[in-house]
Amino acid sequence: MEKSASARPRTALNECVKVVVRCRPLSNREKNEGHDEVKKRQVRQTDQKWYERLSTKGSGDQFQEADLPLQVVQVWPERGAVQVLNPKGQDKLFTYDAVYDAQADTQTIYDEMVRPLVASVLDGFNGCVFAYGQTGTGKTHTMEGTPEDEGIIPRAFRHIWQHIETSASRDVTHLVSCSYVELYLEDVRDLLSKDCKKLTIRGQELNGFYIPEMTSIVCKSAAEMARALRTGNRVRAAGRTDMNEHSSRSHAVFLVTVESQHKPSNRIRVGKLNLVDLAGSERQRKTGAGGERLREAARINQALSSLGNVISALAENSPHVPYRDSKLTRILQDSLGGNSKTIMIAAVGPAAYNYDETITTLRYAHRAKAIKNKPIRNEDPKDAKLREYQAEIERLRALIEQRRAAERRPRRAPRPAPGARPQPAEEDSIDAASLESEHILAESTIEQEKCRTEELEQQIRQLEERLVSGGGDGDLLDDLRQSRAVLDARNMEIAERKKREVEMQQKIDLEEETTASVTQTFASLQQEVDHKTQR
């Protein structure tokens, strides 16, 4: 098929990596061990408003040392800001695309941030969602969740199939496949193979990384994708540390490929979604890791350090980006600075005990905001599985037609050997034996042809079962599906409106801060320099 001129634009609009911060609540262990108090800090007049918001006391009460807040992290969802209380001096304030406190549920995060990205994957773009942060901050809970509170990954499964079953046109055929790999001790392992075999990462100039021998499972429902996720999690490396009862000891990547073909135009689009659950950074004195756990932690921190170097290089527009320093950065190469729409979810904890790790996570997340990707719709790729399946189906159908045509062709009686003239009495016996043997042979041949034809038809049915047609015609939708589609559209509209409100509030805060800085007078030049350096 000849490509149109606008099928794949030569240039793409830059799109920054979207950064989301989620702060979990204080755990019972942190409260019991006394990591929730900030000692020996003077309450400054400028902090009064902040303390009034945290404290349950009235605004007229005086704050004492015993009244200091239980948490050192304060989240401002309406401003997209996170404030970290510094026990030794100046507080730290960071702004992001969206922030969520301990009361926010995963459904809200998905509807406001992740749902538009998954919708773009269904339209043929590449997408990536990855969780980053210290160990024990809830990355796996955010990505995978629990049976009672689903995470982002299972919600993405249901979103994809809900779109195919209710929104997609019946003229569109879909093929959905998934793979699951982990990076454990710098080895890439296939979690969907029986022996968890080690794999090799290959690189492509246009399509980023790929793993040639990776197991790919074709799925026909969200339940099958969730089953593949559970199958991989049963063999994924995990263990206990002093900070996390079920600590991930590997970086896991769940890859979803959605191929769609528009039947009238025969146009194929391929969207790829990478759902990444990174292992958390660790400090040995806190986790109490030893032996094999300490070796795992060293590899985890090494990969995350390489990821931080890549983020810094991209944020500073460095001419050299060290993607090859780690297999993790090679896997995320297309998601950071490549052809992908990317969301980074930074998970933090509120306890003062983890102040340094929290600041490090927020700084890396703030740098990631400056990374620009160039997402381009993937149209008519040559390596689309859907195209291979369609070609195989056509070949098998042509083969079946040839066999049926051969069966309908009349069979000729065998000619006698030249020069042979059998006697009349012998002719009858020879003809009867010959006809009987020919009849048996013909029946056997016909039976074999029928079996072979049935096998070919079975192969066609198996291939066609992997291809799912959209069911979005209005006359075929029931009331429940229609209501669900309308509700999703309204949720996306609300999320977009909230996003614009956060952006406007950030602009207002920046203008007010700039105005205050301009009108502020300084006693000396050094004081002005110190103030601007601090900002």
Protein Blocks (a to p, Z undefined) as FASTA:
>chain_A
ZZdfklpcfbdcddddddddddddddfklmmnopabcehiacdfklmmmmmmmpmcdfkb
ccdfklpcfbfbdcdfknopacdddfklccdddddfbdcdfklcfklmmmmmmmmmmmmm
mnopacddddeddehilmmmmmnopmklccfklmmmmmmmmmmmmmpcfkbccddddddd
ddeehiacdfkbmnlpacdddddfklopadfklccdddfbfklmmmmmmmmmmmpccddd
fkbmbacfbdcddddddddddfklopacddddddddddddddfklnopghjlmmmmmmmm
mmmmmmmmmmmmmmnopabdcfklpmklmmmmmmnopacdddddddddfbfklmmmmmmm
mmmmmmmmmpccdddddehifklmklmmmmmmmmmmmmmmmmmmmmmpccddddddehia
cdfklmmmmmmmmmmmmmmmmmmmmmmmmmmmmmmmmmmmmmmmmpccdfkbfklpcfkl
mmmmmmmmmmmmmmmmmmmmmmmmmmmmmmmmmmmmmmpccfbfklmmmmmmmZZ
